[in-house]
Amino acid sequence: MLAGLLLLEMLSISLFVLLLFRQQASEILIHSQKRLAYQATTMALQARDALLQNRPGWIGLSAKMMEDSPDVSIAKVTDPAGNVLFISHGDSDQATLSPIERAQIPLTRQQDPIVFNLGNEGMEGVSAIYTGKDLRGFVWVVEDRSWVFAELNIVMHYTILFAIIWIVASALLVLLMARSISRPLATLQRGTRALMAAPADSTSFPLPVKVQNEIGELILVFNRMVASIAEQRSGLNDTLSLLDSMLANAPIGLAFFDRDCRFTRVNQVFADLTGVSPSRHLGRTLPELLPLPAAQLIQSAALHVFAGQEPMHNFEISGHAGKLGRPWTWLVSAYPVRTTPQQIRWAGIIVLDTSDRKRSEEALRKVEKLAVTGRLAASIAHEINNPLEAVTNLLFLLRNHCQLQDPALNYVTMAEYEVRRIAEITQQTLRFYRQSTLPVRTRMTDILDSVLSLYQGRLNALSLQVERRYDPELDLFCFAGEIRQVFANLIGNAVDASSSGGRLMVRARRSRNWKNPLQIGIRFTIADTGTGMDTDIATRAFEPFFTTKEITGTGLGLWISDEIIAKHHGLVHLRSRTDAHSCSSGTVFQFFIPDDPSLLAASEPQNDSTA
């Protein structure tokens, strides 16, 4: 551990030195650039003043003074063409500018200095000399790299010194702590090895506890664990193995209680039924986790098992919402769990969730009632046609063969209109019952208008304003009866959710599939200004048997509509908002149906190749 800690310290310090060195080098580079720019600017100003006072000799003196700075290698002054006029040391006639320096002349036409890199020779700053607007030359200041390296050496020296002090201090601290940590750990290690070598031998336990820290608490916990293992080994191994296997593999909910009716074990299926994790069941009572009536029934069954030593089979309990958050129905059995033939240690509970079956049975009963009602409505509509035809003929004779005055003639006209309206309603009712089994090209206007006419009475009763936006010639290749059912479900739900004076928008237009722009079809929108749906209801709207209409709903309308849209290879999107304090609540159903003639081939039965 000490070697690992020292290695970690050395790696950390090395990384710190590297980062610090890079940071200092970067800062020194930035400071050097600023310093060279400042020195070049200062020397350019001095040269300008010397020229204005007609004392050019001062320029050479200024260059020599600049070289006296410890961070400057050489300073020189050139004319605008780059010819050296003054230099801090050496002969100015023999001095020339390098190609890198000459490349900076066109860039140094402004008042601001430029700092550039000379490669291995370091950096150099250049600034233009202006007298008024006239360019008189340039000042060149070259950096002394030895000064930069000296600065970096100083930083490196103090950093290495700090690293050595830090590593030595850490090593001493580890040596001091090792004795207080390693000895208790060695004791714990010996105990672990003894337990692994002879699990049934408890002569080496409990381990001595000589420190009052986290390791001492760990040794205490280890001693308790060994004692617990010894207790469990005294007769429960086989029972626990059997119980664990049953808990892990049973597809039903299982729970076990002690004589105080507290949970001792549950499996994941039971935890899913209660909505509480398995660990949170342990030690708690039934009323703490289940609604009170259900908790009392299961608790009575467990107590009966403890008292009478006889199992109870298949009694049903149910509830609505409560702590479980949903209506539910369980089929429960209780049985004794014996550790000896004469002793009952636990009461076991088997729970089978039959909620879905109950909801399915209830939904099927409602669907059957609706089917019978639909057949009865179709029969009534068919029988109404005969007397309607007779009434229509009588009204025709009354209009054309009787000399009626204007008031009576108006009454006959009104009667004919109402009879035609009754005939249209019966025809629409028959269309729902007599649906084509093959897809055909159908005008959407006929379907939408027919569905709206069925709800006209409710629309008038609620004073709903209906906005129709669709092309009368809009047609689509589809299963007309199924699409009619989708419209009936969505419009019916919109009317149910609307209050008096609301609006119902029905729109249809040619569009493309947003996910596949090459696919052309019709996009339908059914929108209302009703109560809307919150997020939880909206996410479950298309689930089978989910309904918010209590007794009157089956929970199948939107699910069937979604299935029909999927059958047509379409897409559906739901948006809803609830706002009790404003008029912005409502629901929008938008779905896209592609105009796909291949539906006909998909709907035709395949020929048997062996026929």
C-alpha positions as CSV (number, residue, x, y, z in Angstrom):
1,M,0.0,0.0,0.0
2,L,2.9,2.3,0.8
3,A,4.6,1.7,-2.5
4,G,1.3,2.2,-4.3
5,L,0.7,5.5,-2.5
6,L,4.2,6.7,-3.2
7,L,3.8,5.8,-6.8
8,L,0.5,7.6,-6.9
9,E,2.1,10.6,-5.3
10,M,5.0,10.6,-7.8
11,L,2.6,10.4,-10.7
12,S,0.4,13.2,-9.3
13,I,3.5,15.4,-8.7
14,S,4.8,14.7,-12.2
15,L,1.5,15.6,-13.7
16,F,1.4,18.7,-11.5
17,V,4.9,19.7,-12.6
18,L,4.1,19.1,-16.2
19,L,1.0,21.2,-16.1
20,L,2.7,23.9,-14.0
21,F,5.7,24.0,-16.4
22,R,3.4,24.3,-19.4
23,Q,1.4,27.0,-17.7
24,Q,4.5,29.0,-16.7
25,A,6.0,28.6,-20.2
26,S,2.7,29.9,-21.7
27,E,2.6,32.8,-19.3
28,I,6.3,33.6,-19.9
29,L,5.6,33.5,-23.7
30,I,2.7,35.9,-23.3
31,H,4.7,38.2,-21.1
32,S,7.6,38.1,-23.5
33,Q,5.4,39.0,-26.4
34,K,3.9,42.0,-24.5
35,R,7.4,43.0,-23.3
36,L,8.8,42.9,-26.8
37,A,5.9,44.9,-28.2
38,Y,6.3,47.5,-25.4
39,Q,10.1,47.7,-25.9
40,A,9.7,48.1,-29.7
41,T,7.0,50.7,-29.3
42,T,9.1,52.6,-26.7
43,M,12.2,52.6,-28.9
44,A,10.1,53.7,-31.9
45,L,8.8,56.7,-29.9
46,Q,12.3,57.6,-28.9
47,A,13.5,57.4,-32.5
48,R,10.6,59.6,-33.6
49,D,11.5,62.2,-31.0
50,A,15.2,62.1,-32.1
51,L,14.2,62.6,-35.7
52,L,11.8,65.5,-34.8
53,Q,14.6,67.2,-32.9
54,N,17.0,66.4,-35.8
55,R,19.3,64.3,-33.5
56,P,19.7,61.0,-35.3
57,G,22.7,60.0,-33.1
58,W,20.3,59.6,-30.2
59,I,18.7,56.6,-32.1
60,G,21.9,54.6,-32.0
61,L,22.3,55.5,-28.3
62,S,18.8,54.3,-27.7
63,A,19.5,51.0,-29.4
64,K,22.6,50.4,-27.2
65,M,20.6,51.3,-24.1
66,M,17.9,48.8,-25.1
67,E,20.6,46.0,-25.4
68,D,21.5,46.6,-21.8
69,S,18.2,45.1,-20.8
70,P,18.7,41.5,-19.6
71,D,16.0,40.1,-21.8
72,V,17.1,41.8,-25.1
73,S,19.7,40.1,-27.3
74,I,20.0,42.8,-30.0
75,A,18.2,46.0,-31.0
76,K,18.4,47.7,-34.5
77,V,16.8,50.4,-36.6
78,T,16.2,50.2,-40.3
79,D,14.9,52.5,-43.0
80,P,11.5,51.8,-44.7
81,A,13.3,49.6,-47.2
82,G,14.9,47.4,-44.5
83,N,18.4,48.7,-44.6
84,V,20.1,48.7,-41.2
85,L,20.9,52.2,-40.0
86,F,21.7,51.6,-36.3
87,I,22.5,48.4,-34.4
88,S,23.2,47.9,-30.7
89,H,26.5,46.1,-31.3
90,G,28.5,45.3,-34.4
91,D,28.8,47.1,-37.7
92,S,25.5,48.4,-39.1
93,D,26.9,48.4,-42.6
94,Q,27.4,44.7,-42.6
95,A,24.1,43.9,-40.8
96,T,21.1,42.8,-42.9
97,L,17.6,41.6,-42.2
98,S,16.8,38.0,-42.5
99,P,14.0,36.8,-44.9
100,I,11.7,36.3,-41.9
101,E,12.3,39.8,-40.8
102,R,11.8,41.2,-44.3
103,A,8.5,39.4,-44.5
104,Q,7.2,41.5,-41.6
105,I,7.9,44.8,-43.3
106,P,4.6,44.9,-45.3
107,L,2.7,43.9,-42.2
108,T,4.1,46.7,-40.0
109,R,2.7,49.6,-41.9
110,Q,0.3,50.5,-39.0
111,Q,1.0,52.1,-35.7
112,D,0.7,48.9,-33.7
113,P,3.9,46.7,-33.1
114,I,4.2,43.1,-34.3
115,V,5.8,40.2,-32.4
116,F,6.9,37.2,-34.5
117,N,8.9,34.0,-34.0
118,L,12.4,33.7,-35.4
119,G,12.6,30.0,-34.8
120,N,15.5,28.8,-32.7
121,E,16.6,32.4,-32.1
122,G,13.5,33.3,-30.1
123,M,11.0,36.0,-30.7
124,E,11.4,39.5,-32.1
125,G,9.3,42.7,-31.9
126,V,9.1,45.3,-34.6
127,S,7.4,48.7,-34.6
128,A,7.2,51.4,-37.3
129,I,8.7,54.9,-36.8
130,Y,6.3,57.7,-38.0
131,T,6.8,61.4,-37.9
132,G,3.3,62.6,-38.6
133,K,2.1,60.5,-41.5
134,D,5.5,59.8,-42.9
135,L,7.1,56.3,-42.4
136,R,10.7,56.9,-41.4
137,G,11.8,53.3,-40.6
138,F,11.4,50.4,-38.3
139,V,12.7,49.4,-34.8
140,W,13.7,45.7,-34.3
141,V,14.1,44.2,-30.8
142,V,15.3,40.5,-30.5
143,E,14.6,38.5,-27.4
144,D,17.4,36.9,-25.3
145,R,16.4,33.2,-25.0
146,S,18.8,32.6,-22.2
147,W,16.8,34.9,-19.9
148,V,13.6,32.9,-20.7
149,F,15.3,29.6,-19.9
150,A,16.6,31.0,-16.7
151,E,13.0,32.0,-15.7
152,L,11.8,28.4,-16.4
153,N,14.8,26.9,-14.5
154,I,13.8,28.9,-11.4
155,V,10.2,27.6,-11.7
156,M,11.3,24.0,-12.2
157,H,13.8,24.2,-9.2
158,Y,11.1,25.3,-6.7
159,T,8.6,22.9,-8.1
160,I,10.9,19.9,-7.7
161,L,11.8,21.0,-4.2
162,F,8.1,21.2,-3.3
163,A,7.5,17.7,-4.8
164,I,10.3,16.2,-2.7
165,I,9.0,17.7,0.5
166,W,5.4,16.6,-0.3
167,I,6.4,13.0,-1.1
168,V,8.5,12.7,2.1
169,A,5.7,14.1,4.3
170,S,3.2,11.7,2.7
171,A,5.4,8.7,3.3
172,L,5.8,9.6,6.9
173,L,2.1,10.0,7.3
174,V,1.4,6.6,5.7
175,L,4.0,5.0,7.9
176,L,2.2,6.4,11.0
177,M,-1.2,5.3,9.8
178,A,-0.1,1.9,8.6
179,R,0.3,0.5,12.1
180,S,-3.2,1.5,13.2
181,I,-4.8,0.1,10.0
182,S,-2.7,-3.0,9.1
183,R,-3.0,-4.8,12.4
184,P,-6.9,-4.8,12.6
185,L,-7.0,-5.7,8.9
186,A,-4.6,-8.6,9.5
187,T,-7.0,-9.8,12.3
188,L,-9.9,-9.6,9.9
189,Q,-8.0,-11.4,7.2
190,R,-7.1,-14.3,9.6
191,G,-10.8,-14.6,10.6
192,T,-11.9,-14.6,6.9
193,R,-9.4,-17.3,6.0
194,A,-10.5,-19.4,9.1
195,L,-14.2,-19.1,8.0
196,M,-13.3,-20.1,4.4
197,A,-11.2,-23.0,5.6
198,A,-13.7,-24.4,8.1
199,P,-17.2,-22.8,7.9
200,A,-18.6,-25.0,10.6
201,D,-15.8,-24.3,13.1
202,S,-16.6,-21.3,15.3
203,T,-13.8,-21.6,17.9
204,S,-11.9,-18.7,16.4
205,F,-14.8,-16.3,16.8
206,P,-15.7,-13.7,17.8
207,L,-12.6,-11.8,16.6
208,P,-11.1,-9.3,19.1
209,V,-11.9,-5.6,18.6
210,K,-9.0,-3.4,19.7
211,V,-9.7,-0.2,17.7
212,Q,-12.6,2.2,17.8
213,N,-12.9,3.3,14.2
214,E,-14.5,2.1,10.9
215,I,-12.3,-1.0,10.9
216,G,-13.5,-1.9,14.4
217,E,-17.1,-1.5,13.3
218,L,-16.3,-3.7,10.3
219,I,-15.0,-6.4,12.6
220,L,-18.1,-6.2,14.8
221,V,-20.3,-6.5,11.7
222,F,-18.2,-9.5,10.6
223,N,-18.7,-11.2,14.0
224,R,-22.5,-10.6,13.8
225,M,-22.4,-12.1,10.3
226,V,-20.6,-15.2,11.5
227,A,-23.1,-15.6,14.3
228,S,-26.0,-15.2,11.9
229,I,-24.5,-17.8,9.6
230,A,-24.2,-20.2,12.5
231,E,-27.8,-19.7,13.5
232,Q,-29.1,-20.2,10.0
233,R,-27.0,-23.3,9.6
234,S,-28.9,-24.9,12.5
235,G,-31.8,-26.2,10.4
236,L,-32.9,-23.7,7.9
237,N,-30.6,-24.4,4.9
238,D,-32.8,-26.9,3.2
239,T,-36.0,-24.8,3.8
240,L,-34.3,-21.6,2.6
241,S,-33.0,-23.3,-0.5
242,L,-36.4,-24.6,-1.4
243,L,-38.0,-21.2,-0.6
244,D,-35.4,-19.3,-2.7
245,S,-35.9,-21.6,-5.6
246,M,-39.7,-21.1,-5.4
247,L,-39.4,-17.4,-5.0
248,A,-37.0,-17.1,-8.0
249,N,-38.9,-19.2,-10.5
250,A,-42.6,-18.9,-9.5
251,P,-44.6,-16.8,-12.0
252,I,-47.0,-15.8,-9.3
253,G,-46.8,-13.5,-6.3
254,L,-45.4,-15.1,-3.2
255,A,-45.1,-13.6,0.3
256,F,-44.3,-15.1,3.8
257,F,-45.3,-13.8,7.2
258,D,-44.3,-14.5,10.8
259,R,-46.8,-14.9,13.6
260,D,-47.1,-11.1,14.0
261,C,-48.2,-10.9,10.3
262,R,-45.0,-9.1,9.3
263,F,-43.4,-9.7,5.9
264,T,-40.3,-12.0,6.1
265,R,-39.8,-12.7,2.4
266,V,-41.5,-11.7,-0.9
267,N,-40.7,-12.3,-4.5
268,Q,-40.4,-9.8,-7.3
269,V,-43.8,-10.6,-8.7
270,F,-45.5,-9.8,-5.4
271,A,-43.5,-6.6,-5.2
272,D,-44.7,-5.6,-8.6
273,L,-48.3,-6.2,-7.6
274,T,-47.9,-3.9,-4.6
275,G,-45.7,-1.4,-6.3
276,V,-43.1,-1.5,-3.5
277,S,-39.6,-2.9,-3.8
278,P,-39.0,-6.3,-2.1
279,S,-36.5,-4.9,0.4
280,R,-39.1,-2.4,1.7
281,H,-41.6,-5.2,2.6
282,L,-39.3,-6.8,5.1
283,G,-40.5,-6.3,8.7
284,R,-43.6,-4.3,7.7
285,T,-47.2,-5.2,8.3
286,L,-49.9,-5.6,5.7
287,P,-51.9,-2.4,6.5
288,E,-48.6,-0.4,5.9
289,L,-48.4,-1.6,2.2
290,L,-52.0,-2.6,1.1
291,P,-55.4,-0.9,1.3
292,L,-57.1,-1.7,4.6
293,P,-59.9,-4.1,3.4
294,A,-57.5,-6.2,1.4
295,A,-54.9,-6.1,4.2
296,Q,-57.5,-7.4,6.7
297,L,-58.6,-10.2,4.5
298,I,-55.0,-11.5,3.8
299,Q,-54.1,-11.0,7.5
300,S,-57.2,-13.0,8.6
301,A,-56.1,-15.8,6.2
302,A,-52.6,-15.8,7.6
303,L,-53.9,-16.0,11.2
304,H,-56.2,-18.8,10.2
305,V,-53.3,-20.7,8.9
306,F,-51.3,-20.2,12.1
307,A,-54.4,-21.1,14.3
308,G,-56.0,-24.0,12.3
309,Q,-52.9,-25.2,10.5
310,E,-55.1,-25.6,7.4
311,P,-54.6,-23.9,4.0
312,M,-57.2,-21.6,2.4
313,H,-57.6,-21.8,-1.3
314,N,-58.7,-19.3,-4.0
315,F,-60.5,-16.6,-2.2
316,E,-60.9,-13.4,-4.2
317,I,-60.1,-9.9,-3.0
318,S,-60.4,-6.7,-5.0
319,G,-60.2,-2.9,-4.6
320,H,-60.2,0.3,-6.4
321,A,-57.1,2.5,-6.5
322,G,-56.0,3.0,-2.9
323,K,-52.2,2.6,-2.2
324,L,-51.8,0.4,-5.3
325,G,-52.9,3.3,-7.5
326,R,-55.3,1.3,-9.8
327,P,-58.3,-1.0,-9.6
328,W,-57.2,-4.6,-9.0
329,T,-58.5,-8.1,-8.4
330,W,-56.4,-10.9,-6.8
331,L,-57.0,-14.6,-6.3
332,V,-55.3,-15.5,-3.0
333,S,-54.4,-18.8,-1.3
334,A,-52.8,-19.2,2.1
335,Y,-50.8,-22.2,3.4
336,P,-48.5,-23.1,6.3
337,V,-44.7,-23.4,6.0
338,R,-43.4,-25.9,8.5
339,T,-39.9,-26.2,9.9
340,T,-40.9,-29.4,11.8
341,P,-44.0,-31.5,11.4
342,Q,-45.4,-30.0,14.6
343,Q,-44.3,-26.3,14.2
344,I,-45.5,-23.7,11.7
345,R,-42.8,-21.1,11.2
346,W,-44.4,-19.0,8.5
347,A,-47.6,-18.5,6.7
348,G,-47.2,-18.4,2.9
349,I,-49.5,-16.4,0.6
350,I,-49.9,-17.1,-3.1
351,V,-51.4,-14.2,-5.1
352,L,-52.6,-14.4,-8.7
353,D,-53.4,-11.1,-10.3
354,T,-56.7,-11.5,-12.3
355,S,-57.2,-7.8,-12.9
356,D,-56.7,-8.0,-16.6
357,R,-58.9,-11.1,-16.9
358,K,-61.7,-9.3,-15.0
359,R,-61.3,-6.2,-17.1
360,S,-61.3,-8.3,-20.3
361,E,-64.4,-10.2,-19.2
362,E,-66.2,-6.9,-18.4
363,A,-65.1,-5.3,-21.7
364,L,-66.2,-8.4,-23.6
365,R,-69.6,-8.2,-22.0
366,K,-69.9,-4.5,-23.0
367,V,-68.7,-5.3,-26.5
368,E,-71.2,-8.1,-26.8
369,K,-73.9,-5.7,-25.7
370,L,-72.8,-3.1,-28.2
371,A,-72.7,-5.8,-30.9
372,V,-76.3,-6.9,-30.1
373,T,-77.3,-3.2,-30.0
374,G,-75.7,-2.6,-33.4
375,R,-77.4,-5.6,-34.9
376,L,-80.7,-4.5,-33.4
377,A,-80.2,-0.9,-34.6
378,A,-79.4,-2.3,-38.1
379,S,-82.6,-4.4,-38.1
380,I,-84.7,-1.5,-36.9
381,A,-83.1,0.8,-39.5
382,H,-83.9,-1.8,-42.2
383,E,-87.5,-2.1,-41.0
384,I,-88.0,1.6,-40.8
385,N,-87.2,2.0,-44.5
386,N,-90.5,0.3,-45.6
387,P,-92.9,2.7,-43.8
388,L,-90.6,5.6,-44.6
389,E,-91.0,4.8,-48.3
390,A,-94.8,4.7,-47.9
391,V,-94.8,8.0,-46.0
392,T,-92.7,9.6,-48.7
393,N,-95.1,8.4,-51.4
394,L,-98.1,9.7,-49.5
395,L,-96.4,13.1,-49.0
396,F,-95.7,13.1,-52.8
397,L,-99.4,12.4,-53.6
398,L,-100.5,14.9,-51.0
399,R,-98.3,17.6,-52.6
400,N,-99.2,16.9,-56.3
401,H,-102.8,15.7,-56.3
402,C,-104.4,17.9,-53.5
403,Q,-105.1,21.5,-53.9
404,L,-103.2,22.7,-50.8
405,Q,-102.9,26.2,-49.7
406,D,-99.6,27.8,-48.8
407,P,-99.6,27.0,-45.1
408,A,-100.5,23.3,-45.7
409,L,-98.0,23.1,-48.5
410,N,-95.2,24.4,-46.3
411,Y,-96.1,21.8,-43.7
412,V,-95.9,19.0,-46.4
413,T,-92.4,20.4,-47.4
414,M,-91.2,20.3,-43.9
415,A,-92.5,16.8,-43.4
416,E,-90.7,15.6,-46.6
417,Y,-87.4,17.2,-45.4
418,E,-87.7,15.4,-42.0
419,V,-88.6,12.1,-43.7
420,R,-85.5,12.4,-45.9
421,R,-83.4,13.1,-42.8
422,I,-84.7,10.0,-41.1
423,A,-84.0,8.0,-44.2
424,E,-80.4,9.4,-44.3
425,I,-79.8,8.4,-40.6
426,T,-81.0,4.9,-41.3
427,Q,-78.7,4.6,-44.3
428,Q,-75.8,5.8,-42.2
429,T,-76.7,3.3,-39.5
430,L,-76.8,0.5,-42.1
431,R,-73.4,1.6,-43.4
432,F,-71.8,0.9,-40.1
433,Y,-73.2,-2.6,-40.0
434,R,-72.8,-3.5,-43.7
435,Q,-69.1,-2.7,-44.2
436,S,-67.1,-3.8,-47.2
437,T,-64.4,-6.4,-46.5
438,L,-62.1,-5.1,-49.3
439,P,-60.5,-1.6,-49.6
440,V,-62.0,0.7,-52.3
441,R,-61.4,4.3,-53.3
442,T,-63.8,6.3,-51.2
443,R,-64.6,10.0,-51.0
444,M,-63.7,11.2,-47.6
445,T,-66.4,13.9,-47.7
446,D,-69.1,11.3,-47.7
447,I,-67.7,9.5,-44.7
448,L,-67.1,12.6,-42.7
449,D,-70.5,14.2,-43.5
450,S,-72.3,10.9,-42.7
451,V,-70.6,10.6,-39.3
452,L,-71.3,14.2,-38.4
453,S,-74.9,13.7,-39.4
454,L,-75.2,10.9,-36.9
455,Y,-74.0,13.2,-34.1
456,Q,-76.0,16.2,-35.3
457,G,-78.6,15.9,-32.5
458,R,-75.9,15.9,-29.8
459,L,-74.1,18.7,-31.6
460,N,-77.2,20.8,-31.7
461,A,-78.0,20.0,-28.0
462,L,-74.6,21.2,-26.9
463,S,-74.6,24.1,-29.4
464,L,-71.2,23.0,-30.7
465,Q,-69.8,25.0,-33.6
466,V,-68.5,22.5,-36.2
467,E,-65.7,23.8,-38.5
468,R,-65.3,21.6,-41.6
469,R,-62.2,22.1,-43.7
470,Y,-61.9,19.5,-46.4
471,D,-62.1,19.3,-50.2
472,P,-65.4,17.7,-51.4
473,E,-63.4,15.7,-54.0
474,L,-60.8,14.3,-51.6
475,D,-60.6,10.6,-52.0
476,L,-58.5,7.7,-50.5
477,F,-58.0,4.0,-51.1
478,C,-58.9,2.5,-47.8
479,F,-61.3,0.2,-45.9
480,A,-64.2,2.7,-45.8
481,G,-66.1,1.0,-43.0
482,E,-63.0,0.9,-40.7
483,I,-62.1,4.6,-41.5
484,R,-65.7,5.5,-40.7
485,Q,-65.3,3.7,-37.4
486,V,-62.2,5.8,-36.6
487,F,-64.0,9.0,-37.3
488,A,-67.0,7.9,-35.2
489,N,-64.8,7.1,-32.3
490,L,-62.8,10.3,-32.4
491,I,-65.8,12.6,-33.0
492,G,-67.8,10.8,-30.4
493,N,-65.0,11.2,-27.8
494,A,-64.7,14.9,-28.8
495,V,-68.4,15.4,-28.3
496,D,-68.3,13.6,-24.9
497,A,-65.4,15.9,-23.8
498,S,-67.0,19.1,-25.0
499,S,-69.2,21.5,-23.0
500,S,-72.0,23.8,-24.2
501,G,-70.8,26.4,-26.7
502,G,-67.5,24.7,-27.6
503,R,-66.0,24.1,-31.0
504,L,-65.3,20.9,-33.0
505,M,-62.8,21.1,-35.9
506,V,-62.8,18.4,-38.6
507,R,-60.1,18.9,-41.2
508,A,-58.6,16.8,-44.0
509,R,-56.0,17.7,-46.6
510,R,-53.5,16.1,-49.0
511,S,-50.1,15.7,-47.3
512,R,-47.0,13.6,-47.1
513,N,-45.7,11.3,-44.5
514,W,-43.2,13.4,-42.4
515,K,-41.0,10.3,-41.8
516,N,-41.2,9.2,-45.5
517,P,-41.7,12.3,-47.8
518,L,-42.2,10.0,-50.8
519,Q,-45.4,8.6,-49.3
520,I,-48.5,10.6,-50.3
521,G,-51.8,10.4,-48.4
522,I,-54.4,12.4,-46.4
523,R,-53.8,14.0,-43.0
524,F,-56.9,14.2,-40.8
525,T,-57.4,16.4,-37.8
526,I,-60.1,16.1,-35.2
527,A,-59.8,18.8,-32.6
528,D,-62.1,20.0,-29.8
529,T,-62.1,22.7,-27.1
530,G,-63.2,20.3,-24.4
531,T,-61.8,19.4,-21.0
532,G,-58.6,17.9,-22.4
533,M,-56.4,15.1,-20.9
534,D,-53.5,15.3,-18.4
535,T,-50.2,13.7,-19.2
536,D,-50.9,10.4,-17.4
537,I,-54.2,9.9,-19.2
538,A,-52.7,11.0,-22.6
539,T,-49.9,8.4,-22.4
540,R,-52.4,5.6,-21.7
541,A,-55.1,6.8,-24.1
542,F,-54.4,4.0,-26.7
543,E,-54.2,1.1,-24.1
544,P,-56.9,-1.5,-24.4
545,F,-59.6,-1.4,-21.7
546,F,-58.3,2.0,-20.4
547,T,-61.3,4.4,-20.0
548,T,-62.2,7.5,-18.1
549,K,-65.9,7.2,-18.9
550,E,-66.6,4.8,-15.9
551,I,-69.6,2.7,-16.7
552,T,-70.4,4.0,-20.2
553,G,-66.9,3.3,-21.6
554,T,-65.2,0.1,-22.7
555,G,-61.7,1.4,-23.2
556,L,-61.5,-0.1,-26.7
557,G,-62.5,2.8,-29.0
558,L,-59.0,4.5,-29.2
559,W,-57.2,1.2,-29.1
560,I,-59.3,-0.1,-32.1
561,S,-58.8,3.2,-33.9
562,D,-55.0,2.9,-33.4
563,E,-55.1,-0.6,-34.8
564,I,-57.1,0.5,-37.8
565,I,-54.7,3.3,-38.6
566,A,-51.7,0.9,-38.2
567,K,-53.5,-1.6,-40.5
568,H,-53.5,1.2,-43.1
569,H,-49.8,1.9,-42.5
570,G,-50.7,5.3,-41.0
571,L,-49.4,7.3,-38.1
572,V,-51.4,9.0,-35.3
573,H,-50.4,11.8,-33.0
574,L,-52.2,13.1,-29.9
575,R,-51.9,16.5,-28.2
576,S,-54.0,17.6,-25.3
577,R,-54.1,20.4,-22.7
578,T,-56.0,20.9,-19.5
579,D,-56.5,24.3,-18.1
580,A,-59.5,24.9,-15.9
581,H,-58.9,28.7,-15.6
582,S,-58.8,29.6,-19.4
583,C,-60.3,28.6,-22.7
584,S,-57.1,27.0,-24.0
585,S,-58.0,23.4,-23.0
586,G,-58.8,20.7,-25.6
587,T,-57.6,17.7,-27.5
588,V,-56.2,17.3,-31.0
589,F,-56.0,14.0,-32.8
590,Q,-54.0,14.1,-36.0
591,F,-53.5,11.0,-38.1
592,F,-52.0,10.3,-41.6
593,I,-53.4,7.6,-43.9
594,P,-51.3,6.9,-47.0
595,D,-53.0,6.5,-50.3
596,D,-51.8,2.9,-50.8
597,P,-53.4,0.7,-53.5
598,S,-51.3,-2.2,-52.2
599,L,-53.8,-2.6,-49.4
600,L,-56.0,-4.6,-51.9
601,A,-53.3,-7.2,-52.5
602,A,-52.5,-7.4,-48.7
603,S,-56.2,-8.0,-47.9
604,E,-56.9,-10.7,-50.5
605,P,-56.4,-14.3,-49.2
606,Q,-53.3,-16.0,-50.5
607,N,-53.9,-19.0,-52.8
608,D,-52.7,-22.3,-51.5
609,S,-49.7,-23.4,-53.7
610,T,-50.5,-27.1,-53.2
611,A,-54.1,-26.7,-54.5
